[in-house]
Amino acid sequence: MHRAPIPDPIWRRVKKLSRLVNSLKSWGLSNFYGVNLGCLVNNRLEGRTAEGTGAGRGLGRAVAVALAREGAKVWICARTVSELEKTTEQIRVTGGKVELSEVDLADERASLRFIAGVIRKAGPVSVLVNNAGILQLNPIKTLTSLEWSQTMAVNLTAPYLLTRAV
């Protein structure tokens, strides 16, 4: 099967991820936050399930494409379906397997429904990438409690819940 080349900006991000994984391994870590680092470096993800949040753009998209390229079936989620569709298209063009879901990770129930659905349909999750995040640049004096709550829910609570579920 012919695989289209990965665009250069994404490939650079994948190389950075690979360097990070190799650095962690050089520090004696074979497992990092539940991810078996050996499976990422040895390119052996065939038949495994990977889940990535915030996969609609940037590093999240790059990691999702890389995981699919290595043979994993990738389940991606974000709030913006149009961005997820671009990631899905990029993965499918290279022959990868992907499923997408629109999920607001600020909603605990939605986060848990998403990961439960992945596990129910695909079995155990081998790789979990908690990439979604909110960056609030407002000064603390103008930051509303709703903005604070959403930031904490996406940046801290959702990764905790998803990691615990897998």
C-alpha positions in Angstrom: 0.0 0.0 0.0 1.3 3.4 -0.9 1.5 5.9 1.9 1.5 9.6 1.4 4.4 11.4 3.0 3.8 13.2 6.3 3.9 17.0 5.8 7.2 18.5 7.0 5.9 20.6 10.0 4.2 17.5 11.4 7.3 15.3 10.8 9.4 17.8 12.7 7.0 17.4 15.7 7.1 13.7 15.4 10.9 13.8 15.5 10.7 15.9 18.7 8.3 13.4 20.3 10.7 10.6 19.4 13.6 12.5 20.9 11.6 13.0 24.1 10.7 9.3 24.3 14.4 8.4 23.8 15.4 10.9 26.5 12.9 9.4 28.9 14.3 5.9 28.1 17.8 7.1 28.7 16.8 8.2 32.2 15.8 4.6 32.8 12.1 5.0 32.3 10.4 2.2 30.4 7.0 3.3 31.3 5.8 6.9 31.5 2.3 7.8 32.7 1.1 4.4 31.7 2.6 4.5 28.2 5.1 1.7 27.3 7.9 3.7 25.8 9.3 0.6 24.0 6.2 0.3 21.8 6.6 3.9 20.7 10.3 3.6 19.7 10.1 0.1 18.2 7.3 1.1 15.8 5.1 -1.9 16.9 1.6 -0.5 17.4 -0.2 -2.8 15.0 -3.4 -4.0 16.5 -3.2 -1.6 19.4 -5.6 1.1 20.4 -4.5 4.7 20.9 -6.6 7.6 22.2 -5.7 11.2 21.8 -7.3 14.4 23.1 -6.9 17.7 21.4 -6.0 16.0 18.2 -7.6 18.5 15.9 -4.4 20.5 15.3 -0.8 21.1 16.3 1.0 18.5 18.4 -2.2 16.5 19.0 -2.7 16.1 15.3 1.0 15.2 14.7 0.9 12.5 17.4 -2.3 11.0 16.2 -0.9 10.8 12.6 2.3 9.2 13.9 0.4 6.7 16.0 -1.8 5.7 13.1 1.2 5.5 10.8 2.7 3.0 13.2 -0.4 0.8 12.9 -2.5 1.8 15.9 -6.2 2.4 15.5 -6.5 5.9 16.8 -9.5 7.4 18.6 -9.3 11.2 18.6 -11.4 13.8 20.2 -11.7 17.6 20.4 -14.4 20.2 20.6 -14.0 21.3 16.9 -15.3 18.7 14.5 -13.9 20.5 11.4 -10.4 20.2 12.8 -10.9 16.6 13.7 -12.1 15.9 10.2 -8.8 17.3 8.8 -6.8 15.0 11.1 -9.0 12.1 10.1 -8.5 12.8 6.4 -4.7 13.0 7.0 -4.7 9.7 8.7 -6.9 7.9 6.2 -4.8 9.2 3.3 -1.9 7.3 4.7 -3.9 4.1 5.2 -4.4 4.6 8.9 -7.5 3.7 11.0 -9.2 6.5 12.9 -12.4 7.3 14.7 -13.4 10.8 15.8 -15.6 12.2 18.5 -16.7 15.7 19.4 -16.1 15.9 23.1 -16.0 18.9 25.5 -13.5 17.6 28.1 -14.6 20.3 30.5 -17.7 18.1 31.0 -16.7 15.2 33.2 -19.6 13.0 32.1 -18.7 13.6 28.4 -15.1 12.7 29.1 -16.1 9.4 30.8 -18.6 8.5 28.1 -16.0 9.0 25.5 -13.3 6.8 27.0 -15.9 4.2 28.1 -17.1 4.1 24.4 -13.6 3.6 23.1 -12.9 0.8 25.6 -16.3 -0.9 24.8 -15.8 -0.7 21.0 -12.0 -1.3 20.8 -10.9 -3.0 24.0 -8.0 -1.9 26.2 -6.3 1.4 25.3 -2.5 0.9 24.9 -1.6 4.5 24.4 -3.3 7.5 25.9 -2.2 11.0 24.8 -3.7 13.7 27.0 -2.9 16.6 24.7 -6.0 18.9 25.1 -5.5 22.0 27.0 -6.8 25.5 27.6 -4.4 28.5 27.9 -5.9 31.5 29.6 -3.8 34.6 29.1 -6.2 36.9 31.0 -4.8 38.6 34.1 -6.1 36.9 37.3 -8.1 40.0 38.2 -10.1 39.7 35.0 -10.3 35.9 34.9 -13.8 34.7 35.6 -14.5 31.8 37.8 -16.1 30.0 34.8 -12.9 30.4 32.8 -10.9 29.1 35.7 -13.2 26.1 36.2 -13.1 25.2 32.5 -9.3 25.5 32.4 -8.9 23.2 35.4 -11.5 20.7 34.1 -9.7 20.4 30.7 -6.1 20.7 31.9 -6.3 18.6 35.1 -9.5 16.8 35.7 -10.0 15.3 32.2 -6.5 13.8 32.0 -6.9 12.4 35.5 -10.3 10.8 34.6 -9.1 9.4 31.3 -5.8 8.0 32.7 -7.7 6.4 35.6 -10.2 4.8 33.2 -7.6 3.2 31.0 
